[in-house]
Amino acid sequence: MKKIIFTLVACVLALVSCDKIDNLLDTTNYQKADQTTFPKTEKDAEQLVNAAYYSMYSLYGGSIFRITLFRDMIASDDVYGHGSESSTETSAADRLLEISGEEANSPWKSYYEALLRCNFALEAISALDDDLFTGDNKNWFLGQAHFMRGFYLWIMAERWETFPLTLSSEVVNMPKASVDEIYAAIADDLKQAIELMPAKYGYSRDNNLAGRATKYAAEALMGRVWLFYTGFYKKSDMAGITKQQVISWLEDCANTSVSKFDLENDPREIWPYTNEYSSGIAYGADFDTYANHENLHWVGNHSKETIWGVHFSLTDGNYNRLSEWLGFRNKSQAPDKKSYPYTAGSNGNASANPIMVKEWYEDPDYGPADKRFYGSFLATKRANEVYPWFADGYLELPEFEGRSDKEVERTLFYPKKYMSMAAYNNGQKETLLKNFFNAMNSAVSNNAKRGCKNDAIYIRFADVLLMLDELKETVTGMNRLRARAGLAPYSGYTFERLQKERRYEFMFEGIRWNDLRRWYPETAGEIVQRNQDGGYVEFLGNPVPDGYRELPGRSFADRYAKTRGFWMIPTAQIQLQEGELTQNPGYEDNDKWQFTNGDLPYYDVVPH
């Protein structure tokens, strides 16, 4: 049995080993401070907690496989795996396939590193004398570490379902834990976070508080996890936690006089495309943008609606690469006046499903009057010609042509909530910045990738309201959101109304996929396939006859039936675990799980 021993690197807490550390994470022995000398002070304890957060930031600087929000978004029925022929990782995720079996190896190790940082923090801080801490800081630090461990375990559970459960800083190779064991650990961590973290730490933008977990974040995450577990696995409770307990926690979180979290006035102002530098409002100018037309003003990072998210500092090297991946392509591979204010470049990995757009557009309870409609996606050149039902629709970028020689499964509709944004330098149209954050703060890189500093949002206050509606079968939260979106109230609760409200409120936020899985655990794949098949797509500039299509012999419904929506465990980890770790269903050699360049089903029907 291989034991893992940890040492620390100064303030960052690099988890390392003195022996072979192949089985869970990459580490290096830096011969620095170890647990005999660290932690010794309250400041040391805070650094341990900070290290647990840092693991999440690092996940956003690499491949899209590291970002669960992206994979969940692409797997849903709201987007197609847009990109180029070489964007195999996106096309694979769109069809519940993998590329090599190793692309998840890096995030797997990163998540275990994060878990072990949490474990060490919990053990070391618990062992420190209470007198070392100011006020209730010991509980505050422990509560954050419990939350972060619960959060990482949840991300791993919804991604891989089962895996070795490490709840100690001394870890040995072990088999997968059971589903119930994993969710019991998540429930226990979140319950302890709720009980330990002082209620006074709610929403705040104060230094050293912005972006930190709170007891209210733990209450909200408990609701998210509980609804998935009880829905997907058809249970009445989660490790003894009842529906009524979850309602009570969510009601506490929704109590704005206590938690200080609340809705923003306009749902569009949560997203950085409404920033005043891109729109020109900051310069007293009109740059002819959607945000300017609608008089929208970005509320900034860490809004009062963000109960939990990854919060990027303007002054360090971490960045939100999700915004880069959700940009779009153009010939110059750089933003220009045709793509402004969005940062076009060489990526563009998602196109909005036109079948969904049409349903939303024509829904008498929603339609274009819903502020979230044009607030969630943008239409480009020819959309009103290609789609007769959109003839009177709003073309936000009427001259943008994209890059037809590269793009696959282009629909002319693009998600825009997370898209990277450009800006004119000092309000002068002669100088175009690649990222508006550079206009806000010149210390931020003027780069369409490294300059992306917007929050990656996992749970918003709106979700708390809708979880309460779903659990209590009420319409209170829905009608608050509908009023904010400019829509008439619903007369009463129905499950269909709740489903539509969740879909449109959280469009392109990575939530839809797991909603479908928990509501329809056996048939979610059939629903996604039915909602996508036949949607208009262009392949290398040519319309595809009969639209979006499935891979022969590997339809989305078939892949879901085999995988139940879970992803492949890296084969390298299975080999290193010496027989203790087994592969997930749907990813054995005879399951045809591998996607390679040239597999898209359009080569025989479209000239190229």
N, C-alpha and C positions, 0 to 999 in steps of 0.2 A: 504494500500500500504506500503510495507516495503522499507524504505530508507536505503541505505548503506553509512556509514560514514567511513572515512579512517583516520588512524594514521600512523606514520612512525616509523620504527625501525632503528635508527642510519643511517649507510651508505647503508644498503641493501634495505631499503624501503619495509618493510613487510606491505602489505595492510591488514588492520584489521577493526573490527567493534565494536561498543559499544552495539549492539542489536543482535537479531538473524540474523546470516548471513548464511542462508541455500541455498538461491536461486541461487546464481551465483558462489560463491567460498568459500572455507574454510578460515577462518581468526581467529585471536586471538587478544584481546586487551592487548598489552604489556605495556600500560601506559607510553609510551615513547613520543618522540617529535611529535607534531602534526602540522597541517598547520598554526597554529598561531605563531609558532617559527621556522618553516622549510618550504621552503628554505629561506635563507636570503643572501646568498653569491653566487658568481659564482661557487665555488666548490660544494656548495649544489646543484646547478642546474645540474652540471655534474653528480652528484651522482644519481639524479632522472633519467637521461637518461641511466646511467649504469644499473639501476634497470630494465628498460625495456628490455635491452639485456639479463639480467640474467635469465629471465623467459624462454628464448629459451634454454639456457644451461641445465636447470633443466629437460627439457622434454627428454633429451637424456640419463638420468641416470636410467630410470624406464622401464616399460613394453614396448614391441614393439608397443602396441596400441598408445603410445604417439608420435611415430615417423612417421609422414606422409610420408616421403621418403620411409620407409619400406613398408607401406601399399600400396602405389601407385606402388611400384616395384612388389609386390606379386600379385596384381590384374591384372597386365598386362599379355600379352601373351609371355613375354620373360623368365619367370621363373615359376616353379611349387612350391607349398607350401611344400617344403621338410622339414623334421624334424622327430620326432618320433610319435608314436601313441598318446602321451600325448601333442604334440605340437598343441593343438586344435586351438589356436589363429591364427596360420599360415595357417592351413588347412581351417579355416573359411574364412580368408581374401582372400585366393586364389579363393574362390567361392562366394564372395560377401555375406557372412553370418557373423553372430555374435555368441558369446557364451552365454552370460547371459543377455545382455542388459545393463550391468553396467561397462563393461571393458573400455568404453570411458569416464566414469565419472571423473576420475582423469585428463585426458587431457582437458576435457571440462572446469573444474574449473581452470586449469592452464592457459588456453587461456584467460579466463575472468580476471584472476588476471593480466595477461600481458596487456590486453586492459586497465584495470583500472590504472595500473601504467603509461601507455602512456598518458591516459586522465589527470591524476593528474599532470604529468610532463608538458604537454602542457599548462594547466591552470596556474600552479604555476610559470613557467618560463615566460610566457607572462605577468604576473602581476608584475614581477620584473622590477625595473628601468633600462633603457638601460645603464646608466652610471656605473652600477655594473660590466659590462662585458668588457673584453679585445677585442678590434677590433670587428670582426664579429662573436664572439663566441655565442652571443644570437641566431642569426639565425642558426648557426651551430648546436646548441643543439636542437632548435625547429624542424629543418629539420630532424634530426635523430629520434626524437620522432614521427613525422608524418610518416616517413618511417616505423618505427617499428609497429605503429598501422595499417598502410596499409598492411604490411606484415602479421600480425596476422589475420586481417580480411580476407585476401586472402586465407590463409591456412584453416580457418574455412569455407569459402564459397565453396572451392573445396571439402571439406570434408563433410559438412552438408547442403550446399546450402543456407538455410535460418535459422535465429536464432535471438534472441533479439539483437538489435543494440545499444550498449552502447557507446556513444560519449561524456559522461560527467562523472565526478567523483561522481556525485549524481545520483544514479541509482535506479529505481523502477522496480518491476516485470512488464514485458511487453510481448506482443505477438511477434511472429516472424516478422521481417521486410520483406519487399518484396525484390525480387532479385534485382530489379532496385535500390532500396534504398541502399542496401548493396554495389553494385558495384559503385554507385555514391559516396559513402563514401570512398571507396578504391581509386577511381580516384582522388577525391579531396585531400586525404592525399598524394598520390604520386606526384600530381602536385605541392602541396605546398612544398614537400620535394625537388623537382627539383628546384623550384624557390628560396627556402631559403638557401639551402646548398651551400657554396662557391665552385666555380669551381676548386679552387686550391687544394681541398682535393680529389685527385684521388687515384690511386693505391699507396700504401706505406707500408713499413714494419717498419716504425718508431714506437717507443714506444708510446702507447696510440692512435695509428691510425690503426694498424693491426686489421682487423676484424670489424671495424666500417663501418656503411653504408655511402655511398657517394651519390651525386646527380646522378652519373652514375649508381649506383645500383638501384636508383629509376627509372631512364629512362629504364633500362633493365627489371625491374619488371613490369613497365607499359606495355611494349611490351608483356610480358608473359600473364598478366591478360587480356589485350585488345584482344589478339588473342583467348583466351579461351572464353571470354564473347561473342564476336561477332560471333564466330564459333558455340559454343554450343547453344546459344540462338538465333542465326540467326539474328543478328543486324548489322546495318551499322556503328554505332558508339557506344561509351560507355560514357554515361552521357555527351554528347556533344563533347567528344574527338574524333577527326577524325583520319582516317588512315594516312593522311599526317602528322599530329602532331606526331603520334607515330613514323613514319619513321624519322622525324627530330630529335626526342630525341634519337632514336637508332643510327642514324648517328653521333650524338654528342658523344655518348658513345663509338662508334667504332673508333673515331678519337684519335688514340693512342698518338699523340703529346699533346693532352689536358688531356685525362683521365688517361693516363699512363698504362691502362690495355692493354693486348695483348695476343696473342697465345704463349704458350710455344713451344719450338722447337720440342718436341716429345710428342704425346698425352699420352703415357704410363708413362712419368715421372711426371705426375700430381698425381699419385696414390702411396700410401706408400709401395706397394710391391716392388718398385724399390729402396727402401732405401739401403744405402751402408753398413749398419751394418748387415742386413739380407743376402745381397749378398756376403759380405766379402770384398768388395772393400775398405771399411774403414780401414781394417786391412792389406791390401795388399795381401789378400788371395782369393782363388777361392772356394766358397762353392757349386759350381755346381748348380746354380740357373738360372732361366730364365733371371733375371735382369743382372746377371754376363755374361751370354752368349751373351746378346744383348748390353752389355756395357751401361746399363741404370743407371741414377743417379737421384734420387728423388729430385725435386726442393724444397721440403719442404712445410710445411703448409703456407697458405695464399700466394699462387702463384699469379703471375701477371695475370693469367687467371681466378682466382676466383673473380668474380665481387660481388657476395654475397654468404656467407655461414656462418655456425656456427663455430667460431674459438675458439678452446680450448687451454687454457693456460697449460703449462707444470708444473706450480707451484701451481695449486689449485686442489680441489677435483672433479671438473667436468670432465666427460669423455664421449666419443662417443660410446654408447653401440651398435649402429648400426653395428660396426665392429665385435663385439662379436656375434651378431645374425646371421651374414653372414659368420661365420666360418664354419667348418664342423666337423663331429664326427669321433672319432676313439675309439678303445677299451680301450686305456689307459686313455682317457679323458684328455690328455695333449699332447703338441707337442712332436714329436719324429723325428728320422731321416727319416722315411718314409713320414711324412707329411711336413717336413721342406722345405721352410721357413715359412709355414703357421701355425697359431696357431690352431691346432685341439683341440677339447674339447667335451663338452656335448651338444652343440647347433647344428648349421647347419640347417638353416631354409629356404634355397632357393637352388634349383638346376636349372641349365640352361635348357631351353626347347630345346631338341635335334632337333625338327623340325626347329626351328629358326637357330640353329647352322648349320644344313645341308644347309638351304637356303643361308646363308652367305658364307659357304664354297664353294658352287657350283656357286655362282653368278659371271658371267664373269666380272662384273664391280668392284668386291671386292675380295672375296676369301682370302686364307691365305696370299697373298701378302699384304693385308691391315694390317698395323701394329696394328690396333685396334682389329683385330680378336683374336690372342693369347694374346693381351694386355688386353682383357676384361674378359676372362674366362680361366679356366684351365681344362685339361682332365686328368683323373686318370686311374689306372690299368683296363684293359680289354676294354677300350673305342674303341680301334682299332679292337677288335674282335667282339664286340657287333654291331658296326656300320661299315658295309663293306665300305661305302663311305668314312670313316675316317681311312681306313687301313694305309695310309701313313701320317696320321696326327701326330701332335706333342703331345706326352704324357709328360706333365710336371712333373707328379708324378707317374711314372710307377710302383712303389711298394705300393702306398697308397691304402688300402682296405676299409677304412671306418669302419662302424659298422653295419653289415648286420642284427644283431638281433634287432636293434632299428630303422633303417632308413625306412621311407616311401617315395614313389615317388622319389627315387634316380635315376638319369640319368647318373651318372659318369662324368658330366660336372658341374662345379661350377663357379658362379660369383666371381671375385677376386678383383675388384677395391677397395672395402671397407674392405676386409678381414683383420683380425688382424694378425700381423706378429711377428714371433719369431726371435731370434738372438743368436749366440754363444757368450758367455761372453768373452770379451777380445780376440776374435778370436780363442778361444780354444774349439774344438768340444766336450770336455768332460763336459762342463757346458752349459746347454741350458736355455736361458732366455725365459720367456713366452711372453714378449713384447719387441720389439726393442727400444721403447722409453726409457726403463730403461737403455739400452746401451748408448743412447744419453745423458741421464741425470739421474743419479742414484737417484735423488729425486722422479722420477716418479715410481709409483708402478710396481713391476715386477709381473703383474697380467694380464691375458688374457682379463679381463673386465675393471677394473679400470685403467689399463695402456694405454687404447686406447685414444690417444690424437689427432688423425688426423681430419682435417676439415670435416664437413658435408656440401657438396657443393650444393647450390640450383641453382645458375645461373653462367655459365661460359661464357667467351668471345666468345667461339665458338657458343653459343646459340644466341648471339647478331648478329653475322654474318649470321646465318641461318634464324633468324627472318626477317632480312632485305631482304634476298633472297626471302623468301616466300611472303613478302609484295610487293616487287618490281618486282617479277618474273625475278630475275637475277641469275647468276651462279657464281658470284664473290666469295662469301663466301664459297660455296661448293668446288670450285676449290682450294681455299687456304687450306681447310681442307684435301682435297684429296691429294694435293701435300705433306702436312705434313705427311700423312699416307702412302706415297710411291706409290700413284696411279696416273694414267693418268687423265688429266682434262676432264670434260664433255664439249661437243660441245655447249650445250645450256640448257636452263631451261625447265624442265617438272615437274609437280607436283609429279609424281611417283619418280623421282630422288631426289627431296627434301625430300620426305617421307623416302626413304631408307637412305639418308645421316643422317637425324635426328635420325633414329633408331639406326644405327651403331655407330655414334659418341657418343650418350648418352646412350649406352647400360648399363643396370643395375644402372642407376642413378635416377630412379624414375620419368622420364619425359614421357616415352612412353604412360602410361595410359591416361594422360590428353590430349596428342596429339591425340590419337584415339577418345577420347570423343568429342573433338572440331571439328575434321574432319568428324566424323560419329556419331552425337549425338543420332540418333535413332538406329543404327545398330552396335555400337562398341561392344556390348556383343556378337553378332553373329560372329564378326570377331575374337575376342579373343577365343571363343569356337572352331571355325573352325581351328584356328592356333595352338590349343593345343591338340585337340582330337586325340588319337591314338599314341602319342609320347611314345617312350620306357620309361618305369619306372620299378623299382624294388620295391617290397613291402616286407619288412622283409627278404631281401636277395633272393627273388624269382622274376623272370621276370613275369610281368603281361600280360596274353594273351590279345592281341589287344591293349595293352598300356593304357595310361592315359584315364580315363573315367569320365563322369559327374555323379552327384548324381541323382538317379532316382527321377523324378518329380521336381527336383530343378536344372536344368541345368544353366550354366552361362548365356546363352542367356535369359532364363526366368527371372533370378534374375536381370539382367540388365534392362530388359523391365519394371520391377516393380520399381526398385530403381533409374534408370538412372545413376548408378555409385556412388550414395551418400550413406553415412553410417548412422547408427542408432543414434538417440539422446538418451542419457542415460535415462532410465525410471525414475531414482531417480530425475533427473532434471525436468521432466514433472510433477511428483507428487509435488515437492516443489514449482513449479511455479503456483500452485493453479488454473489450468485451462487455464492459459495464453499461455502455450507452447504445441504444438501438435507434434505428432510423424511423422517422414518422411514416405512417401509411401514405401511399401515393407517390413515394420517392424511391422505390426499389428499382432495380435495373429494368424490369419488364413493365414499368409504369409509364414509360415515354415522357418523363418529366423534363427532358432537356430541350431548351429552345436555342437554335443557332441562327446566325445570319442567313437569310434566304428562306426561312420557314413561314413568313407571312403568306397568306393564301391568295395573293393577288397577281403573282407573276404570270399565271396562265390566262388571265382575263384582262390585263391592262398592259398596253404597250409601254416599254421602258428602254 
